Amino acid sequence: MNPQQILQKSGLEASGPAVPLSGGDMGEVWRLGDYVVKTHPNPPPGLFLAEERGLRQLAAAGARTPAVYWAGPEGIVLEYLPPGSDDWTGLAEMLAGLHARRQREYGGQEPLFIGRLPLAGGSGRDWRRFWLEKRLLPLIELTATRLGDLTAPLARFAEGFDWPAEGPVPIHGDLWSGNVLMSRRGAALIDPSAWVGERALDLAMMELFGGFPTEFWSVYRSLLPVPAEVAQATAAYQLYYLLVHVYFFGGGYVGSVGRVLERYRAL
């Protein structure tokens, strides 16, 4: 379906022409006046419904997100947020508030994705067990062909590492700088892989590709200090995102996985 057809199916009318926006490798994104329409030529079942749920969950937890007007198998219709000035202090306050909302259990409801990769649902109170069984070990298995000789030492490292845990909180789940919008209303979060996990995962992704200035980190850490053991585990938690990139893109990300293992002397 093209964006006009999706908007029509939602019962809304465009107030402007379809203008392509950056959608990366995970889909096609269009602005049609006051609306943003996302679609994909062959989306996995439940992809856009998962995005709708994730945005609503983050909004309910106090984060600013675009409003969701409609979601279905073919796409999703969102509020267009006009760009505004950088608000790193506001983003830090919003994320510190999000990461301070303690939950009862880890997990999320299916369908759940990171990019177009399905993630397991379910819940549990034991972080190590949930993390290994539902997230990290399945990714290692999924990417074993590309990892080659790194597969076995990576699995040993995952099972032997002392993964620090502060407690279950809502997380964005894919928090690189491209999933933050600086709008006229302030910083907003988009494209979530939202579930209840350890905030260390959001911090790890934010540091993996950069884009968050000292101004942000100073405010965030003053509001919600990061324990030394969590900071020291950042590179280990980045393995999750590196393996997702190995799955989608292969290539140089395998080398990045090896460098993490070397950092912890696991090779």
Secondary structure, DSSP 8 states (H G I E B T S, - for coil): --HHHHHHHTT---SS-EEEE--TTS-EEEEETTEEEEE-SS--TTHHHHHHHHHHHHHHTT-----EEEEETTEEEEE---B----HHHHHHHHHHHHT---SSEEE-SS-EETTEE---EEES-HHHHIIIIIIHHHHHHTHHHHGGGHHHHHHHHHHS-------EEE-SS--GGGEEEETTEEEE-S---EEE-HHHHHHHHHHS----HHHHHHHHHHS---HHHHHTHHHHHHHHHHHHHHHH-TTHHHHHHHHHHHTT--
